[in-house]
Amino acid sequence: MRKSAMFLTFLLSVPGAFAQQKNGLSAFLSNPSGWGGTNSGSHIEGGIGVAFSHTFSPLYSVEASLSQERYTLFRQTPVSDGAFRYDRVSVRTNPFDVTGRYHFQTEGRWKPYVGAGARYVSTNEIGRGGFSRYRSFRLEPEVTGGVVFQLRPHAGIVLDAKQLIGNNNLRSDPAFKPSIGFRWTF
């Protein structure tokens, strides 16, 4: 009987503890650094992405984001007799981030947060002549921080930054990534 009473108490308390659950959907620009160009045309350096978040309580949430980014790098290649050649390399990355977040409680429209998680990245570098020079798949830990500016109760602008921690074995993926986006909460 005692176990039944404890289980019933638990079931009745769970909806109250998680009554604030909300989901959010975001679209964002990741690491926007300007315009780049190749022989096939110009493109935005950085990327675009989408994120899904789930808020467990007013203090805690989790977010999963996926983006596609493009960069242009210049690699130094030794030729002969100490001379070097600089090759233009087009880099495409597909980062997938999962982070847990702590939200600071504020009275205003600015809602700051900090968190930690992991980034999984698929990288493809395309060099001179269109051949693929380098492919990699990596998983690295990261910390994140940012702020949401609430425009309306269900809409806001998100300013976010992620920093890889540890060795940063991601050869072509920047260790620091700022982003700006729009979030809809439902």
C-alpha positions as CSV (number, residue, x, y, z in Angstrom):
1,M,0.0,0.0,0.0
2,R,2.8,2.4,0.8
3,K,4.4,1.9,-2.6
4,S,1.1,2.5,-4.3
5,A,0.7,5.8,-2.4
6,M,4.2,6.9,-3.3
7,F,3.7,6.0,-6.9
8,L,0.3,7.9,-7.0
9,T,2.0,11.0,-5.4
10,F,4.8,10.8,-8.0
11,L,2.2,10.6,-10.9
12,L,0.3,13.6,-9.5
13,S,3.5,15.7,-9.0
14,V,5.0,15.0,-12.5
15,P,2.5,17.1,-14.5
16,G,3.1,20.1,-12.2
17,A,6.9,19.8,-12.4
18,F,6.8,19.7,-16.2
19,A,3.8,22.0,-16.9
20,Q,6.1,24.5,-18.5
21,Q,7.2,22.2,-21.4
22,K,7.5,24.0,-24.7
23,N,9.0,23.2,-28.0
24,G,10.8,25.7,-30.2
25,L,11.9,25.8,-33.9
26,S,14.6,28.2,-35.1
27,A,16.2,29.2,-38.4
28,F,19.6,30.8,-38.2
29,L,22.7,32.1,-40.0
30,S,25.8,30.4,-38.6
31,N,29.2,32.1,-38.6
32,P,28.3,34.8,-41.1
33,S,31.6,36.2,-42.3
34,G,30.7,37.7,-45.6
35,W,30.7,36.8,-49.3
36,G,33.1,34.3,-51.0
37,G,33.6,33.5,-54.6
38,T,34.7,30.5,-56.8
39,N,34.8,29.9,-60.5
40,S,31.2,28.6,-60.3
41,G,29.9,31.7,-58.7
42,S,29.7,33.5,-55.4
43,H,28.3,32.3,-52.1
44,I,27.9,33.4,-48.5
45,E,30.8,32.4,-46.2
46,G,29.2,30.7,-43.2
47,G,26.0,28.8,-43.3
48,I,22.3,28.4,-42.6
49,G,20.7,26.0,-40.2
50,V,17.6,24.9,-38.3
51,A,17.3,23.9,-34.6
52,F,14.7,22.2,-32.5
53,S,14.5,22.8,-28.7
54,H,12.5,21.3,-25.9
55,T,12.1,23.2,-22.6
56,F,11.6,20.9,-19.6
57,S,11.2,23.7,-17.0
58,P,11.7,27.4,-16.9
59,L,15.4,26.7,-16.1
60,Y,16.4,23.7,-18.3
61,S,16.2,22.9,-22.0
62,V,17.9,20.8,-24.7
63,E,18.5,21.8,-28.3
64,A,19.5,19.9,-31.4
65,S,20.7,21.9,-34.5
66,L,21.8,21.1,-38.0
67,S,23.5,23.4,-40.4
68,Q,25.3,23.5,-43.7
69,E,28.3,25.8,-44.0
70,R,30.7,26.8,-46.7
71,Y,34.1,28.5,-46.5
72,T,37.0,29.3,-48.8
73,L,40.5,28.5,-47.5
74,F,43.9,29.0,-49.0
75,R,46.3,26.1,-48.3
76,Q,50.0,26.4,-48.5
77,T,51.5,23.5,-50.6
78,P,55.3,23.1,-51.0
79,V,56.3,22.8,-54.7
80,S,60.1,22.6,-54.8
81,D,63.3,24.4,-53.7
82,G,61.5,25.9,-50.7
83,A,58.8,27.5,-52.9
84,F,55.2,27.3,-52.0
85,R,51.9,27.4,-53.9
86,Y,48.7,28.6,-52.4
87,D,45.7,26.5,-53.4
88,R,42.1,27.7,-53.0
89,V,40.0,25.1,-51.2
90,S,36.3,25.1,-50.9
91,V,35.2,23.6,-47.6
92,R,31.7,22.3,-46.9
93,T,30.8,21.3,-43.3
94,N,27.6,19.8,-41.9
95,P,27.7,20.4,-38.1
96,F,25.1,18.7,-35.9
97,D,25.0,20.2,-32.3
98,V,23.2,18.9,-29.3
99,T,23.4,21.0,-26.1
100,G,21.8,21.1,-22.7
101,R,21.1,24.7,-21.5
102,Y,20.5,26.5,-18.2
103,H,18.2,29.6,-18.6
104,F,18.6,32.6,-16.2
105,Q,15.3,33.9,-15.0
106,T,14.8,37.6,-15.9
107,E,11.9,39.9,-15.7
108,G,12.6,41.6,-19.1
109,R,12.5,40.6,-22.7
110,W,16.2,39.5,-22.7
111,K,16.5,35.8,-21.8
112,P,20.2,34.7,-21.4
113,Y,21.4,31.1,-21.2
114,V,24.5,29.0,-21.0
115,G,25.1,25.3,-21.8
116,A,27.3,22.4,-22.8
117,G,27.0,19.7,-25.4
118,A,28.7,18.1,-28.4
119,R,29.3,18.9,-32.1
120,Y,29.4,16.2,-34.7
121,V,30.8,17.5,-38.0
122,S,31.1,16.0,-41.5
123,T,33.7,17.9,-43.5
124,N,34.5,17.8,-47.2
125,E,37.2,19.9,-48.8
126,I,37.3,20.4,-52.6
127,G,40.5,21.6,-54.0
128,R,42.1,22.4,-57.4
129,G,40.5,20.6,-60.3
130,G,37.3,19.8,-58.3
131,F,38.7,16.7,-56.6
132,S,38.0,15.9,-53.0
133,R,41.2,16.3,-50.9
134,Y,40.0,15.7,-47.4
135,R,36.9,14.1,-45.7
136,S,36.5,13.9,-42.0
137,F,33.9,13.0,-39.4
138,R,34.5,14.3,-35.9
139,L,32.8,14.6,-32.5
140,E,34.0,17.3,-30.1
141,P,32.7,18.8,-26.8
142,E,31.5,22.4,-26.8
143,V,30.1,25.1,-24.5
144,T,27.4,27.6,-25.6
145,G,26.0,30.8,-24.5
146,G,23.5,33.3,-25.8
147,V,20.4,35.4,-25.4
148,V,16.9,35.3,-26.7
149,F,15.2,38.7,-27.3
150,Q,11.4,38.0,-26.9
151,L,9.5,40.0,-29.6
152,R,6.2,38.4,-28.7
153,P,5.3,35.6,-26.3
154,H,6.0,32.9,-28.9
155,A,8.6,34.7,-31.1
156,G,12.1,35.9,-30.5
157,I,15.5,36.7,-32.0
158,V,18.4,34.4,-30.9
159,L,22.0,35.5,-30.6
160,D,24.1,32.4,-29.9
161,A,27.8,31.4,-29.7
162,K,29.4,28.0,-29.5
163,Q,33.0,27.3,-28.6
164,L,34.7,23.9,-29.0
165,I,36.7,22.8,-26.0
166,G,39.6,20.3,-25.9
167,N,41.9,19.5,-28.8
168,N,39.7,20.9,-31.6
169,N,40.6,18.2,-34.1
170,L,38.2,19.7,-36.7
171,R,40.6,20.8,-39.3
172,S,38.3,23.1,-41.3
173,D,35.5,23.8,-38.9
174,P,36.0,27.0,-36.8
175,A,36.3,26.5,-33.1
176,F,34.1,29.5,-32.4
177,K,30.7,29.9,-34.0
178,P,28.4,32.9,-33.6
179,S,24.9,32.7,-35.0
180,I,21.8,34.9,-35.3
181,G,18.3,33.5,-35.9
182,F,14.6,33.6,-35.4
183,R,12.8,31.3,-32.9
184,W,9.2,30.3,-32.8
185,T,7.9,28.6,-29.6
186,F,4.9,26.4,-29.6
